[in-house]
Amino acid sequence: MTTYETTLTETVRAIRETVAALHAQLTAYRLVAWTAGNVSGRVPGYDLMVIKPSGVDYADLTADSMVVCDLDGNLVEGDFNPSSDTAAHAYVYRHRPDVGGVVHTHSTYASAWAARAEPIPCVLTAMADEFGGDIPVGPFAMIGDDSIGRGIVETLSGHRSPAVLMRNHGVFTIGATPRDAVKAAVMCEDVARTVHIARQLGTPRAIDPVDVDRLYARYQKVYGQPGRSDGTE
């Protein structure tokens, strides 16, 4: 085995392990039901990604059960068929080189906003911190080809939010790493629930855009400990 092949094998293995482990966070935070939802991760330095296999129970997911695809969505390595959302993930990676992880969930409250085709308004400091404003709604798109991926990229173009509510479907999030994308999915559902409750009580008050900018800058550049990219500690 050449040095290139050894490095590729080791890199793919590391991403397989990371992506497999992160799926447990989707169930821990109740963002998915049955086999719906998925996490993927770009393989750094190669035109490859690792993604969840289609229709496999979360309890059965392991590093070995993850599948490797190229950035056109073609299966490269694995014993299972890749997720039905593979083409969407691949499109995002092809068109957003800054993205290292993509997550899809049908989390209850955020998907309810998607069903209404309504953005989640920025009425919480946690939203300003993580999303830099409203969480936008993307277009309706059919599953199976790259239509969803196109909707994700187009909607998030020029937007600070790492999350998009795809109309009548669910949540897609992006991040510099798969873990960052999972965090965005967790935060998206959390604020979707809180804002829903706030609207039941009355009319939530939007945060002034100037304050949104200040909160976003502080959280992204100051909050947390040195060396941590996600500001979770």
N, C-alpha and C positions, 0 to 999 in steps of 0.2 A: 504494500500500500504506500503510495506516495505521500509526501508531507501535506500536499493539498488535500488529498483524500482523507488523511487522518484528521486534519483541522476541520474539514467539513463535517465529518462524522461526529467529532466531539462537539462542534457548535450545534448541530442539529439535535444531538442528544440533550444538550443543556436546555434548548428551547422546548423540546418535547416534555421534559420534566417540569419546567416552569409553567407551560400552558396546561398540562394535566392537573397540576396542583391548584392553579387558579380557578378551575371549574368548581372546586369545592367551595370557593367563596360565593359563587352564584347561588348555590343551594343554602349555604349558611345564612345569607342575607335574604333568602326567599325571593329571589329575582326570577326564578324559572320554575316551571312545572313539567313533570314527566321528563321527556328528552329534549324539550324545546330549549333554544338558546345555545350560544357557543362563544368560545374565546379563541382567538388566533394570535400568533406572534410571527413577526418577520424574522427570518434568519439573517443576522447581520453579516454583510459582506457578500451575500449570495442572493440571487433572484428566486428565493424560495420562501415559503411560509409554512407554519405548522398550525393545524386546525383540528377541532373535534370531529370525530367520525359521525356520520349520520345515523340517528336513531338508536344510539347506544346509551344505556342507562348511566346516569352520573356515578352511581356506586361502582360501576364496572370500568370506569375510565382510569387508565394508567398511562405512563409515558409511552409504553410500547403500543398502546391502542391509538395514540395520536397519529394523524396522517400528514405527510409532507406533500405539498403541491408547489408547482411553479407559479409565477405571478400572472399566468393566464388561466389558472385554476385547474390545470391538468395534474392528475395524480402522479407523483414521482416515487413515493415510498409509503408503504403501509398495507395492512391486511384488510382494511375496511374502505367502504366508499366515503369520500369526504362529505362534510356538511352540505346541505342544500343551499346554504348561504355562501359557499366558497367563492362563487363568481363575484359576489358583492365585495367580499373581503379583498379578493385579488385586485379588483378595480381600484379600491382605495389605496392599496399599496403601490400600484403602478402610477397613480396620479398624485400621491402625497408621500414623497420620499421621507418626510419628517415623521411619518407615522410608523411606530414599531409594534403597535398592538391594536386590535379591533375586537369589540365585544358586542354581542346582540342578546337582548333579553325581551321578554314579554311581561316585565314587572307590572304589577296591577295598576298602581296609581299613575305612573308615567304613561302606560298604554291607554289608560282612560283619557288622558289629555290628547294622545294621538288619535283616538277614536273620534274626538270632537274636532280634530284638526286645529287645535288651539295651542299656541306657544305658552309655556309656563312663564309668567311675568316675574321679573326680578324684584321681589319684595322681601327678600331675606339676605342678610349679610353673607350667609353661607353660599348663596347663589352668586353673589358678586365675586366672592373669593374664588370659587371653583370654575364658574361658567362665564364670568365677565359680562353678564347681562342676561337677557331672556334665553330660555332654551327653545330653539326654533323648531318649526315643523317642516319636514320634507314632504315631497310629493308621494302620492300613491304609486306603487310600483309592484309588478308581479315578481314572485319568487322564482329563482331558477336560472336567470341570466344576470347580466351586470346592471340591469335597470336600477336596482336598489343602490348599488355602488355609485352610479352616476348621480342619483338623488342625494346621497350622503355628501359627496364631494362638492356638488353644486351648492347645496344648502349651507355647508360649513365654510365655503370659500369666503375669506375676509371676515369670518365670525370667530370670536374668541371661545365660544362654547365647544367643548369636546364631545357634546352629546347632541343628537338630533332625534326628534320624534317623527318616525316615518308614518305618514298618515294611514290610519286604519290597520296598523301593523304593530309597531313596538319601538323599542329603543335601540339605537346603535351609538356606540361611543368609540372614541379614538384616543390614543395616547402615545407618548414617546416610547413607552414600554407596554407590554401586556398588562402589567400590574397597574399602571396609570389608567389604562382604559377600563379595567375592572373597578378601580376606585371611582371613576367618573360615573359608571353605571350604578354603583351603590349610592352615590351622592344624588344622582338624578332621581332615583326612586324616593329617597328621603325627602327631598324638597318638593317633589310632586305631591307627596302625601300631606305635607305640612301646608302647602298653599291650598290644596283642596279643602282641608279643614278650615283654614282661614276664610275661604270664600263662603263656607257654610255659616260662619259667624258674622260675616259682613263683607265689606269691600276692602281687600288688602291695599295698602298704600305703597306705591312704587318708590324705590330708592332713587334719589336724584342721580342722573348720569355722572355728574362730577364725583359724587361719593362712590359710585360703582367703580369708576376708574381708580380711585384712591385705594379702595378695598382690594381690588384685583391686583394692583401693583404690590401692595403690602404682602398679600398672601403668596403671590408667585415669587417674590424676590427676597422677602425678609422673614416670613413665618417659618418656624421649624428649626431643625438643627443643621449645621453645616454638613454637606455631603449627602443629605436626603433630598430626593427630587420631588417628593409628593406632599410634603408638609403635613404628614399624619401623626407626627410625634411632637 
